[in-house]
Protein backbone atom coordinates (compact mmCIF):
# COMPACT_ATOMS: atom_id res chain seq x y z
CA UNK A 1 0.00 0.00 0.00
CA UNK A 2 1.24 3.48 -0.76
CA UNK A 3 -0.71 5.21 2.02
CA UNK A 4 0.90 8.23 3.62
CA UNK A 5 2.00 7.68 7.23
CA UNK A 6 -0.45 8.98 9.79
CA UNK A 7 0.71 11.40 12.45
CA UNK A 8 0.29 10.03 15.94
CA UNK A 9 0.61 13.39 17.67
CA UNK A 10 -2.57 15.40 17.84
CA UNK A 11 -2.45 18.88 16.39
CA UNK A 12 -3.54 20.55 19.65
CA UNK A 13 -0.30 19.47 21.35
CA UNK A 14 1.99 20.70 18.60
CA UNK A 15 0.37 24.15 18.28
CA UNK A 16 0.21 24.99 21.98
CA UNK A 17 0.91 28.62 22.88
CA UNK A 18 1.18 30.39 26.21
CA UNK A 19 0.45 33.99 27.00
CA UNK A 20 3.66 34.65 28.92
CA UNK A 21 6.22 32.95 26.61
CA UNK A 22 5.81 32.84 22.81
CA UNK A 23 8.94 30.65 22.44
CA UNK A 24 7.40 27.68 24.33
CA UNK A 25 5.60 26.50 21.18
CA UNK A 26 8.82 26.45 19.15
CA UNK A 27 10.68 24.81 22.02
CA UNK A 28 7.96 22.17 22.39
CA UNK A 29 8.10 21.42 18.66
CA UNK A 30 11.89 21.07 18.86
CA UNK A 31 11.51 18.61 21.74
CA UNK A 32 8.90 16.55 19.90
CA UNK A 33 10.59 16.54 16.48
CA UNK A 34 12.65 13.38 17.17
CA UNK A 35 9.52 11.62 18.42
CA UNK A 36 7.56 12.63 15.32
CA UNK A 37 10.42 11.58 13.06
CA UNK A 38 10.84 8.19 14.76
CA UNK A 39 7.10 7.58 14.59
CA UNK A 40 7.02 8.37 10.87
CA UNK A 41 10.08 6.20 10.23
CA UNK A 42 8.55 3.27 12.14
CA UNK A 43 5.23 3.57 10.28
CA UNK A 44 7.01 3.75 6.93
CA UNK A 45 9.15 0.74 7.86
CA UNK A 46 6.03 -1.23 8.80
CA UNK A 47 4.37 -0.38 5.48
CA UNK A 48 7.48 -1.42 3.54
CA UNK A 49 7.68 -4.72 5.44
CA UNK A 50 4.00 -5.38 4.66
CA UNK A 51 4.62 -4.67 0.96
CA UNK A 52 7.63 -6.99 0.89
CA UNK A 53 5.68 -9.75 2.63
CA UNK A 54 2.77 -9.36 0.18
CA UNK A 55 5.14 -9.49 -2.79
CA UNK A 56 6.86 -12.60 -1.40
CA UNK A 57 3.50 -14.44 -1.30
CA UNK A 58 2.81 -13.46 -4.90
CA UNK A 59 6.32 -14.45 -5.97
CA UNK A 60 5.96 -17.80 -4.20
CA UNK A 61 2.68 -18.51 -6.01
CA UNK A 62 4.15 -17.56 -9.39
CA UNK A 63 7.21 -19.76 -8.84
CA UNK A 64 4.98 -22.71 -7.87
CA UNK A 65 2.88 -22.12 -10.99
CA UNK A 66 6.00 -22.09 -13.19
CA UNK A 67 7.35 -25.24 -11.58
CA UNK A 68 4.17 -27.32 -11.71
CA UNK A 69 2.49 -25.99 -14.85
CA UNK A 70 -1.10 -24.88 -15.36
CA UNK A 71 -2.66 -28.09 -14.06
CA UNK A 72 -0.49 -28.07 -10.96
CA UNK A 73 0.67 -31.12 -9.16
CA UNK A 74 -1.68 -34.10 -9.52
CA UNK A 75 -1.22 -34.99 -5.85
CA UNK A 76 -2.86 -31.67 -4.97
CA UNK A 77 -6.13 -33.17 -6.22
CA UNK A 78 -6.04 -35.67 -3.37
CA UNK A 79 -5.31 -33.17 -0.63
CA UNK A 80 -7.89 -33.64 2.11
CA UNK A 81 -9.16 -36.97 0.78
CA UNK A 82 -8.58 -38.84 4.04
CA UNK A 83 -10.43 -36.20 6.06
CA UNK A 84 -13.31 -36.27 3.59
CA UNK A 85 -13.54 -40.07 3.76
CA UNK A 86 -13.57 -39.96 7.55
CA UNK A 87 -16.37 -37.39 7.40
CA UNK A 88 -18.50 -39.10 4.74
CA UNK A 89 -17.83 -42.78 5.51
CA UNK A 90 -20.01 -43.34 8.59
CA UNK A 91 -23.19 -41.66 7.23
CA UNK A 92 -22.80 -43.47 3.91
CA UNK A 93 -22.35 -46.82 5.68
CA UNK A 94 -25.42 -46.18 7.81
CA UNK A 95 -27.47 -45.24 4.74
CA UNK A 96 -26.35 -48.38 2.89
CA UNK A 97 -27.20 -50.59 5.89
CA UNK A 98 -30.68 -49.13 6.28
CA UNK A 99 -31.30 -49.28 2.52
CA UNK A 100 -30.31 -52.95 2.26
CA UNK A 101 -32.42 -53.89 5.31
CA UNK A 102 -35.53 -52.12 3.99
CA UNK A 103 -34.98 -53.58 0.51
CA UNK A 104 -34.69 -57.11 1.95
CA UNK A 105 -37.96 -56.64 3.88
CA UNK A 106 -39.88 -55.08 0.99
CA UNK A 107 -38.60 -57.18 -1.92
CA UNK A 108 -40.47 -60.39 -0.95
CA UNK A 109 -43.67 -58.37 -0.51
CA UNK A 110 -43.36 -56.73 -3.91
CA UNK A 111 -42.48 -60.02 -5.57
CA UNK A 112 -45.48 -61.71 -3.98
CA UNK A 113 -47.78 -58.88 -5.05
CA UNK A 114 -46.38 -58.96 -8.56
CA UNK A 115 -46.80 -62.72 -8.89
CA UNK A 116 -50.35 -62.53 -7.50
CA UNK A 117 -51.13 -59.82 -10.03
CA UNK A 118 -49.84 -62.00 -12.87
CA UNK A 119 -51.86 -64.99 -11.60
CA UNK A 120 -55.04 -62.88 -11.43
CA UNK A 121 -54.61 -61.76 -15.04
CA UNK A 122 -54.30 -65.36 -16.26
CA UNK A 123 -57.66 -66.36 -14.86
C-alpha positions as CSV (number, residue, x, y, z in Angstrom):
1,X,0.0,0.0,0.0
2,X,1.2,3.5,-0.8
3,X,-0.7,5.2,2.0
4,X,0.9,8.2,3.6
5,X,2.0,7.7,7.2
6,X,-0.4,9.0,9.8
7,X,0.7,11.4,12.4
8,X,0.3,10.0,15.9
9,X,0.6,13.4,17.7
10,X,-2.6,15.4,17.8
11,X,-2.5,18.9,16.4
12,X,-3.5,20.5,19.7
13,X,-0.3,19.5,21.4
14,X,2.0,20.7,18.6
15,X,0.4,24.2,18.3
16,X,0.2,25.0,22.0
17,X,0.9,28.6,22.9
18,X,1.2,30.4,26.2
19,X,0.5,34.0,27.0
20,X,3.7,34.7,28.9
21,X,6.2,33.0,26.6
22,X,5.8,32.8,22.8
23,X,8.9,30.6,22.4
24,X,7.4,27.7,24.3
25,X,5.6,26.5,21.2
26,X,8.8,26.4,19.2
27,X,10.7,24.8,22.0
28,X,8.0,22.2,22.4
29,X,8.1,21.4,18.7
30,X,11.9,21.1,18.9
31,X,11.5,18.6,21.7
32,X,8.9,16.5,19.9
33,X,10.6,16.5,16.5
34,X,12.7,13.4,17.2
35,X,9.5,11.6,18.4
36,X,7.6,12.6,15.3
37,X,10.4,11.6,13.1
38,X,10.8,8.2,14.8
39,X,7.1,7.6,14.6
40,X,7.0,8.4,10.9
41,X,10.1,6.2,10.2
42,X,8.5,3.3,12.1
43,X,5.2,3.6,10.3
44,X,7.0,3.8,6.9
45,X,9.1,0.7,7.9
46,X,6.0,-1.2,8.8
47,X,4.4,-0.4,5.5
48,X,7.5,-1.4,3.5
49,X,7.7,-4.7,5.4
50,X,4.0,-5.4,4.7
51,X,4.6,-4.7,1.0
52,X,7.6,-7.0,0.9
53,X,5.7,-9.8,2.6
54,X,2.8,-9.4,0.2
55,X,5.1,-9.5,-2.8
56,X,6.9,-12.6,-1.4
57,X,3.5,-14.4,-1.3
58,X,2.8,-13.5,-4.9
59,X,6.3,-14.5,-6.0
60,X,6.0,-17.8,-4.2
61,X,2.7,-18.5,-6.0
62,X,4.2,-17.6,-9.4
63,X,7.2,-19.8,-8.8
64,X,5.0,-22.7,-7.9
65,X,2.9,-22.1,-11.0
66,X,6.0,-22.1,-13.2
67,X,7.4,-25.2,-11.6
68,X,4.2,-27.3,-11.7
69,X,2.5,-26.0,-14.8
70,X,-1.1,-24.9,-15.4
71,X,-2.7,-28.1,-14.1
72,X,-0.5,-28.1,-11.0
73,X,0.7,-31.1,-9.2
74,X,-1.7,-34.1,-9.5
75,X,-1.2,-35.0,-5.9
76,X,-2.9,-31.7,-5.0
77,X,-6.1,-33.2,-6.2
78,X,-6.0,-35.7,-3.4
79,X,-5.3,-33.2,-0.6
80,X,-7.9,-33.6,2.1
81,X,-9.2,-37.0,0.8
82,X,-8.6,-38.8,4.0
83,X,-10.4,-36.2,6.1
84,X,-13.3,-36.3,3.6
85,X,-13.5,-40.1,3.8
86,X,-13.6,-40.0,7.5
87,X,-16.4,-37.4,7.4
88,X,-18.5,-39.1,4.7
89,X,-17.8,-42.8,5.5
90,X,-20.0,-43.3,8.6
91,X,-23.2,-41.7,7.2
92,X,-22.8,-43.5,3.9
93,X,-22.4,-46.8,5.7
94,X,-25.4,-46.2,7.8
95,X,-27.5,-45.2,4.7
96,X,-26.3,-48.4,2.9
97,X,-27.2,-50.6,5.9
98,X,-30.7,-49.1,6.3
99,X,-31.3,-49.3,2.5
100,X,-30.3,-52.9,2.3
101,X,-32.4,-53.9,5.3
102,X,-35.5,-52.1,4.0
103,X,-35.0,-53.6,0.5
104,X,-34.7,-57.1,2.0
105,X,-38.0,-56.6,3.9
106,X,-39.9,-55.1,1.0
107,X,-38.6,-57.2,-1.9
108,X,-40.5,-60.4,-0.9
109,X,-43.7,-58.4,-0.5
110,X,-43.4,-56.7,-3.9
111,X,-42.5,-60.0,-5.6
112,X,-45.5,-61.7,-4.0
113,X,-47.8,-58.9,-5.1
114,X,-46.4,-59.0,-8.6
115,X,-46.8,-62.7,-8.9
116,X,-50.3,-62.5,-7.5
117,X,-51.1,-59.8,-10.0
118,X,-49.8,-62.0,-12.9
119,X,-51.9,-65.0,-11.6
120,X,-55.0,-62.9,-11.4
121,X,-54.6,-61.8,-15.0
122,X,-54.3,-65.4,-16.3
123,X,-57.7,-66.4,-14.9
